[in-house]
Amino acid sequence: MIAQTPEERYQYQARLKAERDQRWNLKMATEQGREEGERKGLARHIRMMQGVLKLPQTSQEELTAMELSSLSKLCDDLEGKLPPASA
């Protein structure tokens, strides 16, 4: 690293921090978007199975507010109630 004045060093460090913060924010937004998409997909699948089984349908909003693990469990439970597919 070339000798820098304290001000130049401060600006360099601030720029590095801003770049790291931006990468972190992008990573978190991507993960949140992926999770939200998975949650919405499971919610649609659950509502479809509830319709096939003639069960009361849980609202999309209520389902998407649930944790992914709870949605997966509910989805598995409903899939277990579906009649076997005929060949």
N, C-alpha and C positions, 0 to 999 in steps of 0.2 A: 504494500500500500504506500503510495506516495505521501510524503509529509503534507499534512493538511492543517489548516488553521482550525481552531475549535469550532468556528461557525460552519466551515465546510464539513467537518466531521459530524456535527449535529445534523446538518441537512442530509448527509449520506445515510446516517442511521435512521432518520425520520422516513426517508424514501424506502429503505429496506423494510421498516415496520409497516408502512402503508401497503407495500407489495404483499407481505405475508398476511396482513389482515384481509386484503382483497381476495387472495387465494383461499383463505379459511372461509370467508363469507360465501364464496362461490361453491365451495365443497359442501357447506352446510345447506345452502339453498338447493343444491342438486339432490342431496340425501332426503331433504324434506319433501321435495317434489316427487321423488321416487316413492317414498312412503305414502304420500297422499294418493298417488295413482294406484298403488297396490290396495290401499284401503277402499277407494272407490270401486275398483274392480271386484273385490270381495263382496262389497255391499250390493252391487248389481247381481252378482251370482246368488247371494243369499235371498234377495227379493224374488228372483226368478224361481228358486227352489221352493220358497214359501208359497208362491203362486201355484206351482205344479202340485204341491202337497195340500193345496187349499187351506193353508194356514193364514192367520192374519199377517199382513205385511208390515214389517217394521219400517218406519220412515227412513229415507235415504240419509237425512240429517242425523238421526239417532245412530244409525249404523256407522257413518263416517266419523262420528265422535268417539267411537269405541277404540280400544287398543287393538293393534294388529293381532296379538295373540288371542284375544277374545273373539275377534271376527273369524280367525282360522278355526277355532274350536267350534263355534256356531256353524260354520260352513261344513266341517267334518260331521257334526251331529246331524245336520239336515241331509247330507249325502248318504248317511247310514239309513235314513228313513225312506229314501227313494226306492221304488220297486226295481228289481233287476231288469236290465235291458234285455229285450227279447232278440233272439238271433234271427 
